Amino acid sequence: MRAAVAISQSAEDPLSGLALDADHARPEPRDGWTRLRVHAASLNPHDVWTLKGVGHPAERIPVILGCDAAGVTDDGREVVVFPVWGDPARGGGDETFDPRRGILSEHFDGGLADELVVPDQMVVDKPASLSFAEAACLGIVWGTAYRMLFTRAGVKPGDRVLVQGGAGGVASASIALASAAGATVYATARTEEKRAFALAQGAHAAFESGARLPEKVDVVVDTVGDATWRHSLRAVRPGGVITTCGATTGGMAPSEIQRIFFQQLSIIGSTGCTRTEFDAMLRTVERTGVRPQFDTIAFDEIRTGYERLEAGDVRGKIVVDFTR
Ligand SMILES: NC(=O)c1ccc[n+]([C@@H]2O[C@H](COP(=O)([O-])OP(=O)(O)OC[C@H]3O[C@@H](n4cnc5c(N)ncnc54)[C@H](OP(=O)(O)O)[C@@H]3O)[C@@H](O)[C@H]2O)c1
């Protein structure tokens, strides 16, 4: 079968460790695990972190990349993979707090292959109204955005929310979900074309990175890190919340502790989502009609797809069509 495999790690040249293997061994079925034929899988920055050796130990290489997939099981169910592997009991009732948690492609092979075998609890029926490509966009970025907004930051109807870097995967999901939930959503993005994309995703207004907003916001969603953190600290109202799940441009921006205590800000981290949140996110997508936006590429174009992610050339998601 075809598989996108991380065969080595390099911080300087991560894509040197990517092999697009056209003749990889098929995964064997196992008790308690489900095998699916992958129809679509999406690219995530996490794959590049794996290739860089960040958060993925060298002894777990080689591994098939891919944190998100949707397909059909051996017995004909149309499914999407819930990408978090963890034990709610070890996490005090929340699998994302399990100290041993991981996501698809960390502890076992990921979804960028013609076939995938995952623990049964990671297999979820695909909502009928979603295509395989749409479903393959949802696990990592939409699930994470749902938890950040509603569980961690407590976004409510009527809140004002700023989403930094609005064309990104988590960011565009955050715009769509917050807007569908009745928040007023402001977005920043680096180009006119990406600001138009953010507006199409449901933002009420879009601005250049760092621009002054019409009003202070209740919640900031910042996945960008160093490049936007200073702006995030100034955009939020006294007593407001900044929530983060990533730091694409680096994680060492000055924290400005005086501003945090004087303005009584809450800085809230978030990672992944629980199965309960994933199910609720799927229901939200079905019920509201909001959908991920994506470009589709073929298996042979995966390297170019990662180059685009690295260059910031993304609007929503990049999906690999495994039916071609
Ligand atoms: N903790 C978790 O569970 C979790 C889950 C998902 C993702 N993440 C992490 O969150 C981050 C975002 O993931 P993603 O999938 O959304 O990535 P993505 O689709 O590649 O989006 C990257 C974002 O970074 C912005 N950006 C990049 N360089 C910038 C700069 N110099 N100035 C301003 N904005 C800049 C882009 O904004 P523009 O719109 O202006 O291009 C874009 O929104 C990654 O670091 C990822 O690893 C973590």
The ligand as a Gaussian input file, in Angstrom:
#p B3LYP/6-31G(d) Opt

LIG

0 1
 N       -2.206000      21.469000      21.119000
 C       -2.963000      20.918000      20.175000
 O       -3.778000      20.044000      20.431000
 C       -2.837000      21.420000      18.778000
 C       -3.793000      21.056000      17.824000
 C       -3.682000      21.574000      16.542000
 C       -2.616000      22.426000      16.220000
 N       -1.699000      22.717000      17.170000
 C       -0.594000      23.648000      16.873000
 O       -1.194000      24.916000      16.624000
 C       -0.468000      25.588000      15.606000
 C       -1.417000      25.938000      14.464000
 O       -1.855000      24.736000      13.850000
 P       -2.676000      24.811000      12.487000
 O       -2.988000      23.431000      12.074000
 O       -3.761000      25.781000      12.630000
 O       -1.530000      25.398000      11.526000
 P       -1.642000      26.115000      10.098000
 O       -2.897000      25.685000       9.431000
 O       -0.365000      25.876000       9.419000
 O       -1.800000      27.661000      10.456000
 C       -0.684000      28.404000      10.863000
 C       -1.122000      29.769000      11.309000
 O        0.003000      30.536000      11.710000
 C       -0.170000      31.859000      11.253000
 N        1.180000      32.434000      11.077000
 C        2.291000      31.788000      10.677000
 N        3.339000      32.639000      10.663000
 C        2.860000      33.845000      11.074000
 C        3.445000      35.109000      11.282000
 N        4.757000      35.322000      11.060000
 N        2.667000      36.134000      11.705000
 C        1.348000      35.941000      11.913000
 N        0.728000      34.736000      11.738000
 C        1.490000      33.700000      11.330000
 C       -0.952000      31.772000       9.979000
 O       -1.670000      32.980000       9.830000
 P       -2.152000      33.599000       8.417000
 O       -3.624000      33.397000       8.402000
 O       -1.800000      35.030000       8.490000
 O       -1.430000      32.848000       7.346000
 C       -1.846000      30.561000      10.282000
 O       -3.030000      30.951000      10.908000
 C        0.674000      24.661000      15.196000
 O        1.837000      25.049000      15.880000
 C        0.200000      23.296000      15.644000
 O        1.261000      22.409000      15.900000
 C       -1.794000      22.241000      18.430000

